[in-house]
Amino acid sequence: MTDHMTKTLDKLAAEIVEDGIIDANEVQRIRERIYADKIIDRQEADFLFKLNDAVSGANNDPSWKELFVEALTAHVLEDVQSPGVVDADEAAYLIEKIKADEKVDEVELALLVNITATAQKCHESLNAFVLEGLKASVLEDGIIDDDEVKIIKKVIYGTGGAAGARIDRTEADFLFDLNDATSGKNNSPAWKDLFVEAISKHVLEDELSPGVVDEEEANWLIGRIEGDATYDDNEKALLAHIKTNAKKVHPKLKFKLNLLNIG
C-alpha cells in the first residue's frame, strides 16, 4: 500500500498544498485515497474543502476541479439518509464550508451548479445561496457572456432548483437583478433569449393562473421593469412575448403595453 493511502488526511493535505498548487499526479493520489472504499464520508469531504481553500485561484490541474465537483456531489447526493436530495443539514454544511474563506471561488461555484442541476431537490437555503453566489460571480466583470448564460440556465432549470423546471419568484427576481445590473452592456445575445423565455414561463406557466397575467403578476412585472426607471430592450422583448402568448393580460399591464406601443 502506497504512502498516500496510509498517512492521515491532514498530513496528506499538508504535503499536497506545500507548493501551492494541485497537479495531475496529486489529483490521482487524492482520487485513489478518497475512493478506496467507494464512499465519500464527511472527513473526506472536509479534506477536499481544506485542499481547495489552500489552493484557491492557483494554476491547478483541471482534473482537480473535476474531482472536487464529482466527489462532493456524491457526498451529498449518494448518502443513505437522503439520497438524491440536499437536506437542511447538508445545505448548512455546504454553505458553512464554502463561506469559511469568505468567497465562492470558481471550483466551489461549479460544485453548487452541478448539485443544483442534478439533485432531485435542494433545501431552500442552498438554492438561495447558489443564486447569490452565481449573481456575484456573473456581475464581477459587469457583463453576461455565453458561458455564464449556460450556467444560469443550468441553475434555474435544474431539478434541484427552487421550482425545478419551472421558474419561481426568487429565480425570476434573480434574473431581473442580473438584467438591471447589465442593461445596455455587451452581453451575449443568448442572455436576452433566456431572460425573455424564463420570465415568460414564470408568469404564464404558473399553477395559479396558467396562460394568464393576473393582477399580482402584472403588479410584479411593472414594479420590476420600472424599478430602474427604464424599459430596456430585453424588457420590451419580454412584454412583446407575453402579449403574443398570453391568453389574457390584466388591464394594468395592458395599459402599459398600449402606452409603450408594444406588440
C-alpha positions, 0 to 999 in steps of 0.5 A: 500500500502506497504512502498516500493511502496510509498517512492521515488526511491532514498530513496528506493535505499538508504535503499536497498544498506545500507548493501551492498548487494541485497537479495531475499526479496529486489529483490521482493520489487524492482520487485513489485515497478518497475512493478506496472504499467507494464512499465519500464520508464527511472527513473526506469531504472536509479534506477536499474543502481544506485542499481547495481553500489552500489552493484557491485561484492557483494554476491547478490541474483541471482534473482537480476541479473535476474531482472536487465537483464529482466527489462532493456531489456524491457526498451529498447526493449518494448518502443513505439518509437522503439520497438524491436530495440536499437536506437542511443539514447538508445545505448548512454544511455546504454553505458553512464550508464554502463561506469559511474563506469568505468567497465562492471561488470558481471550483466551489461555484461549479460544485453548487451548479452541478448539485443544483442541476442534478439533485432531485431537490435542494433545501431552500437555503442552498438554492438561495445561496447558489443564486447569490453566489452565481449573481456575484460571480456573473456581475464581477466583470459587469457583463453576461457572456455565453458561458455564464448564460449556460450556467444560469440556465443550468441553475434555474432549470435544474431539478434541484432548483427552487421550482425545478423546471419551472421558474419561481419568484426568487429565480425570476427576481434573480434574473431581473437583478442580473438584467438591471445590473447589465442593461445596455452592456455587451452581453451575449445575445443568448442572455436576452433569449433566456431572460425573455423565455424564463420570465415568460414561463414564470408568469404564464406557466404558473399553477395559479393562473396558467396562460394568464397575467393576473393582477399580482403578476402584472403588479410584479412585472411593472414594479420590476421593469420600472424599478430602474426607471427604464424599459430596456430592450430585453424588457420590451422583448419580454412584454412583446412575448407575453402579449403574443402568448398570453391568453389574457393580460390584466388591464394594468399591464395592458395599459402599459403595453398600449402606452409603450406601443408594444406588440 
